[in-house]
């Protein structure tokens, strides 16, 4: 049975980025190095750039969601620690409870003198753009917020989700013994979720044009689609009952519910696998270890770190900034995938990166 291995080129990508910034903890704590008195009052400034205070506004859900919000917060923590900032005084987060609070939460940071604000998720795009236009001296990092028109003090941190989804689908198709795989997803109102789903399906069909794919979006709106692990678990169970043996969970806590349902099936002896999303969920969701063969990553944490450092150094880019994307390591299952599967993943990854292979995803369709 094919199980799990590292795709060497993908791992090298991840290690190259991680080497530039400390590895994230499983649950963000926000500890920091001891700052100077001046840094406590005005943020860190070593003479090489501006003093900064960093605020992060989550999408609906918790900052320790073991997925999207957490990855962004870990980027803030790593940047803040590198700069010697004091948590609370100079970096902190606000957890959004309701979408109607997006603008108010951003304004809390502006009123508090925070001059780098990270807003997490597509849904915050409108509120973030408005705040950036009204506050040109504040720099905004919009995670998953594609910028159609450039606002100089707003950078959209975006990713090629279709490429990491394509790799996940290619992996799933090679692992599947039933010829049937599935995806349990957040809402199709969010373009990156659609890109993950389409990439996953296209990657699977690239390997096996006849593979059957069960893809299910959450039926709710932005206020519920990513915080419904019970629906995720039930949807995954339905896919398992229909014969799917590899399931991709892409939807925050909702997707996590799907992964844990597959893990529960794996502990009973079923030969089933799951694939996580956004971060390397092996590090953040131990409950999924029995099935977690990999994760379709977008490297949110290092992307946030890079943009915070650019802000401090006066080199903030504005517009759109592409972060890295790829598959996570295969951890405990490395030795059980045949070499031809490893070689295929390496070949696909290289071709996607040099442009000789296109996923086929067209967001305009």
C-alpha positions as a printed Julia matrix, in Angstrom:
365×3 Matrix{Float64}:
   0.0    0.0     0.0
   1.39   3.38   -0.89
   1.7    5.59    2.1
   3.92   8.54    2.88
   7.24  10.17    1.87
   8.91  13.5     1.42
   8.96  15.17   -1.95
  12.57  16.38   -1.82
  12.2   19.5    -3.87
   9.17  20.57   -1.86
  10.89  19.91    1.42
  13.89  21.98    0.3
  11.52  24.85   -0.45
   9.99  24.62    3.0
  13.35  24.3     4.75
  14.79  27.24    2.87
  12.0   29.47    4.08
  11.87  28.09    7.58
  15.62  28.51    7.97
  15.11  32.25    7.63
  12.66  32.38   10.53
  12.18  30.31   13.64
   9.92  27.26   13.47
   6.39  27.99   14.73
   5.0   26.46   17.87
   1.87  24.33   17.74
  -0.17  26.92   19.64
   0.85  30.6    19.4
   1.85  32.06   22.74
   3.36  35.35   21.66
   6.36  35.29   23.97
   9.08  37.81   23.15
  12.65  38.67   23.94
  13.14  41.29   26.64
  12.81  44.72   24.97
  14.51  47.92   25.96
  12.52  50.59   27.77
  12.42  52.69   24.64
  11.17  49.75   22.6
   8.39  49.17   25.11
   7.22  52.74   24.63
   7.47  53.05   20.87
   8.16  49.68   19.3
  11.54  48.37   18.19
  13.84  50.64   16.21
  17.49  49.69   15.81
  18.23  52.7    13.63
  17.75  50.7    10.42
  14.06  51.47    9.98
  10.87  52.73   11.54
   9.56  51.78   14.97
   6.5   49.59   14.59
   3.53  48.24   16.49
   1.8   45.22   14.93
  -1.86  44.34   15.26
  -3.61  41.3    13.78
  -7.34  40.97   13.16
  -8.53  37.41   12.66
 -11.29  36.29   10.38
 -14.26  34.77   12.2
 -12.78  32.1    14.45
  -9.99  31.78   16.97
  -6.36  32.74   16.59
  -5.38  29.18   17.55
  -7.57  27.59   14.88
  -4.67  25.22   13.97
  -4.9   26.54   10.43
  -5.26  29.92    8.75
  -5.53  32.47   11.57
  -2.86  30.67   13.58
  -0.37  30.65   10.72
  -0.72  34.42   10.28
  -0.41  35.07   14.02
   2.73  32.95   14.2
   4.19  35.21   11.49
   3.46  38.26   13.64
   4.99  36.56   16.68
   8.17  35.6    14.84
   8.61  39.08   13.38
   7.91  40.7    16.73
  10.38  38.48   18.56
  13.06  39.25   15.98
  12.44  42.95   16.57
  12.33  42.69   20.37
   8.75  43.89   20.7
   6.78  43.54   23.91
   3.55  41.57   23.5
   0.47  43.59   24.39
   2.23  46.94   24.14
   3.55  46.5    20.64
   1.94  43.39   19.14
  -1.35  41.69   19.81
  -4.41  40.26   18.11
  -8.15  40.77   18.1
 -10.38  37.77   17.41
 -13.37  38.65   15.25
 -16.63  37.24   16.57
 -18.89  38.52   13.8
 -18.19  39.83   10.28
 -19.89  43.11   11.2
 -16.96  43.75   13.56
 -14.21  43.75   10.91
 -13.97  47.53   10.53
 -14.31  48.23   14.25
 -11.54  45.75   15.08
  -9.2   47.36   12.56
 -10.08  50.8    13.95
  -9.15  49.67   17.46
  -5.59  49.15   16.31
  -5.47  52.42   14.39
  -6.75  54.32   17.43
  -4.14  52.51   19.56
  -1.25  53.74   17.42
  -0.5   50.44   15.7
   1.14  51.17   12.35
   1.34  47.66   10.84
  -2.02  45.86   10.74
  -2.46  42.29    9.49
  -6.0   41.34    8.52
  -6.53  37.65    7.91
  -8.77  36.38    5.16
 -10.57  37.31    1.97
 -13.64  38.46    3.87
 -11.74  41.34    5.49
 -10.65  42.74    2.12
 -13.2   45.52    1.81
 -12.76  46.78    5.38
  -8.98  46.62    5.04
  -8.89  48.56    1.77
 -11.13  51.26    3.17
  -8.98  51.62    6.27
  -5.81  51.78    4.17
  -7.23  54.57    2.02
  -8.27  56.54    5.1
  -4.97  55.97    6.96
  -2.05  56.34    4.52
   0.54  56.32    7.31
  -0.5   52.83    8.46
   0.7   49.77    6.55
  -1.75  46.93    6.02
  -1.05  43.29    5.18
  -4.15  41.58    3.8
  -3.72  37.81    3.9
  -5.55  36.21    0.96
  -6.7   39.62   -0.26
  -5.94  40.06   -3.96
  -5.47  43.7    -4.9
  -7.11  44.73   -8.17
  -5.88  48.33   -7.8
  -2.71  49.18   -5.91
  -3.0   51.1    -2.66
   0.61  51.96   -1.68
   0.17  51.15    2.01
  -1.74  47.87    1.46
  -0.14  44.61    0.35
  -2.19  41.54   -0.44
  -0.32  38.4     0.68
  -1.57  35.86   -1.85
  -0.63  32.37   -2.97
  -0.86  29.93   -5.85
  -3.39  27.71   -4.08
  -4.16  25.94   -7.33
  -0.54  24.71   -7.47
  -0.41  23.27   -3.97
  -3.91  21.87   -4.53
  -2.7   20.3    -7.79
   0.16  18.58   -5.96
  -2.26  17.37   -3.28
  -4.58  15.97   -5.93
  -1.7   14.25   -7.74
  -0.67  12.67   -4.46
  -4.24  11.61   -3.61
  -4.73   9.95   -6.99
  -1.54   7.93   -6.55
  -2.47   6.86   -3.02
  -6.06   5.89   -3.79
  -6.82   2.2    -4.16
 -10.56   2.67   -4.74
 -10.29   5.22   -7.55
 -12.4    7.61   -5.51
 -11.19  10.62   -3.49
 -12.93  13.58   -1.83
 -12.56  17.18   -0.69
 -14.39  18.79    2.23
 -14.28  22.55    1.74
 -15.22  25.91    3.17
 -17.45  28.22    1.16
 -17.05  28.86   -2.56
 -17.53  32.57   -1.75
 -13.79  32.63   -0.99
 -11.62  32.46   -4.15
  -8.63  30.69   -2.51
 -10.93  27.85   -1.41
 -12.13  27.49   -4.98
  -8.51  27.51   -6.2
  -7.58  24.74   -3.76
 -10.56  22.65   -4.86
 -10.03  23.14   -8.58
  -6.31  22.51   -8.3
  -6.94  19.33   -6.3
  -9.33  17.97   -8.91
  -7.08  18.92  -11.83
  -4.02  17.36  -10.17
  -5.89  14.12   -9.5
  -7.1   13.91  -13.1
  -3.59  14.65  -14.35
  -2.59  11.33  -12.75
  -5.8    9.41  -13.4
  -8.31  10.91  -15.85
 -10.92   8.39  -14.71
 -10.69   9.07  -10.98
 -13.95   9.9    -9.2
 -13.89  13.0    -7.01
 -16.48  14.0    -4.4
 -16.03  17.71   -3.65
 -18.4   19.39   -1.19
 -18.53  23.07   -0.25
 -20.03  24.16    3.04
 -23.53  25.51    2.36
 -23.27  28.38    4.85
 -21.95  31.92    4.6
 -18.67  33.43    5.71
 -19.85  33.55    9.31
 -20.15  29.75    9.53
 -18.36  27.99    6.69
 -14.96  27.81    8.39
 -16.05  27.15   11.97
 -18.23  24.05   11.6
 -16.16  20.95   12.42
 -19.29  18.86   12.98
 -20.44  19.45    9.4
 -16.9   18.72    8.21
 -16.84  15.41   10.08
 -20.28  14.36    8.82
 -19.38  15.25    5.23
 -16.14  13.29    5.45
 -17.99  10.3     6.85
 -20.42  10.39    3.93
 -17.49  10.42    1.5
 -15.86   7.5     3.3
 -19.14   5.58    3.18
 -19.21   6.16   -0.58
 -15.78   4.61   -0.97
 -13.43   7.6    -0.94
 -10.11   6.63    0.59
  -8.25   9.96    0.45
  -9.92  13.15    1.73
  -8.64  16.72    1.45
  -9.88  19.06    4.19
  -9.69  22.73    3.18
 -11.78  24.96    5.38
 -10.3   26.01    8.73
 -11.95  24.28   11.66
 -14.52  22.8     9.28
 -11.77  21.04    7.34
 -10.17  19.96   10.61
 -13.36  18.16   11.51
 -13.08  16.21    8.26
  -9.45  15.29    8.92
 -10.25  14.01   12.39
 -13.13  11.9    11.06
 -10.77  10.24    8.58
  -8.21   9.75   11.36
 -10.83   8.0    13.46
 -11.54   5.63   10.57
  -7.82   4.99   10.11
  -7.45   3.95   13.75
  -9.99   1.18   13.17
  -7.78  -0.32   10.47
  -9.3    1.32    7.4
  -6.69   2.15    4.76
  -7.69   5.78    4.37
  -5.68   8.99    4.16
  -6.22  12.7     4.66
  -4.51  15.84    3.41
  -4.48  19.1     5.38
  -4.36  22.7     4.19
  -2.68  26.1     4.62
   0.06  25.08    7.08
   1.8   21.78    7.81
  -1.06  20.43    9.88
   1.09  17.61   11.21
   2.48  20.29   13.52
  -0.85  21.82   14.49
  -3.42  18.99   14.44
  -1.97  15.9    16.15
  -5.4   14.26   16.2
  -5.09  13.82   12.43
  -1.76  11.95   12.58
  -3.27   8.49   11.88
  -4.27   9.61    8.37
  -2.37  12.84    7.64
  -0.19  12.07    4.65
   0.63  15.73    3.86
  -0.82  19.24    3.67
  -1.36  21.58    0.73
   0.52  24.52    2.14
   0.64  28.19    1.52
   3.5   29.58    3.56
   1.55  32.22    5.44
   3.89  32.49    8.42
   7.09  33.37    6.52
   5.1   35.61    4.16
   3.85  37.7     7.08
   7.37  37.86    8.52
   8.8   39.06    5.21
   6.21  41.82    4.82
   6.55  43.04    8.41
  10.31  43.33    7.92
   9.77  45.2     4.65
   7.47  47.59    6.49
  10.07  48.24    9.16
  12.82  48.79    6.59
  10.79  51.25    4.51
  10.5   48.82    1.6
   6.8   47.96    1.84
   5.76  46.86   -1.66
   2.04  47.63   -1.93
  -0.09  45.73   -4.44
   0.2   41.94   -4.42
   2.97  39.81   -2.92
   3.09  36.08   -3.66
   4.06  33.79   -0.79
   5.36  30.26   -1.25
   3.16  27.22   -1.88
   3.75  23.47   -1.99
   3.28  20.19   -0.16
   4.28  19.59    3.44
   6.61  16.71    4.4
   5.15  13.25    4.8
   6.57  12.79    8.29
   6.07   9.29    9.71
   5.03   7.79    6.37
   8.08   8.72    4.36
   9.47   5.3     3.66
   6.3    3.7     2.37
   5.69   5.58   -0.87
   7.34   3.99   -3.93
  10.14   5.94   -5.55
   8.1    6.47   -8.71
   5.51   8.41   -6.7
   8.22  10.58   -5.18
   9.72  11.18   -8.61
   6.36  12.16  -10.06
   5.74  14.72   -7.32
   9.21  16.19   -7.78
   8.64  16.4   -11.54
   5.25  18.08  -11.14
   6.54  20.54   -8.55
   9.47  21.59  -10.74
   7.27  21.96  -13.82
   4.73  24.1   -11.95
   7.48  26.35  -10.68
   9.2   26.86  -14.04
   5.91  27.28  -15.87
   6.26  24.29  -18.18
   3.15  22.79  -16.54
  -0.02  24.79  -15.93
  -2.65  23.57  -13.51
  -5.47  24.5   -15.89
  -7.24  26.54  -13.23
  -8.83  29.68  -14.62
 -10.29  31.93  -11.92
 -12.22  33.88  -14.53
 -14.37  30.9   -15.5
